[in-house]
């Protein structure tokens, strides 16, 4: 099911995604593809966490 997004809401969402560093592609048929930035900050590497109780 597809839903209709108001143009002002779509512009706001695209602006927020671009500000966050995402790549946004809007195809002629209306499909929207949002790709997160390549340098997404992750949490600490699980192998480096001290899981022991203190």
C-alpha positions as CSV (number, residue, x, y, z in Angstrom):
1,X,0.0,0.0,0.0
2,X,1.3,3.4,-0.9
3,X,0.4,6.6,0.9
4,X,0.3,10.2,-0.3
5,X,2.8,12.5,1.4
6,X,2.1,16.2,1.3
7,X,4.8,18.1,-0.7
8,X,5.7,20.3,2.3
9,X,6.2,17.3,4.5
10,X,8.3,15.5,1.8
11,X,10.5,18.6,1.4
12,X,11.0,18.8,5.2
13,X,11.9,15.0,5.4
14,X,14.4,15.2,2.5
15,X,16.0,18.3,4.0
16,X,16.4,16.5,7.4
17,X,17.9,13.4,5.7
18,X,20.4,15.5,3.7
19,X,21.3,17.5,6.8
20,X,22.0,14.2,8.5
21,X,24.4,13.2,5.7
22,X,22.1,10.7,3.9
23,X,21.9,10.4,0.1
24,X,18.3,10.8,-1.1
25,X,17.2,9.6,-4.6
26,X,13.7,10.3,-5.9
27,X,12.9,8.3,-9.0
28,X,10.5,9.5,-11.7
29,X,7.9,6.9,-10.7
30,X,7.8,8.3,-7.1
31,X,10.1,5.8,-5.3
32,X,12.3,7.3,-2.7
33,X,15.6,5.7,-1.7
34,X,17.5,7.0,1.3
35,X,21.0,5.8,1.9
36,X,22.7,6.5,5.3
37,X,26.1,8.1,5.3
38,X,29.1,5.8,4.9
39,X,30.7,7.0,8.1
40,X,27.8,6.2,10.5
41,X,29.1,6.3,14.1
42,X,28.6,3.0,15.9
43,X,28.9,2.2,19.5
44,X,32.0,0.5,20.9
45,X,33.2,-2.7,19.3
46,X,31.6,-5.6,21.3
47,X,34.9,-7.4,21.4
48,X,36.5,-4.4,23.3
49,X,33.7,-4.2,26.0
50,X,34.6,-5.5,29.5
51,X,31.6,-7.7,30.1
52,X,32.8,-8.8,33.6
53,X,31.0,-7.5,36.6
54,X,32.9,-5.0,38.8
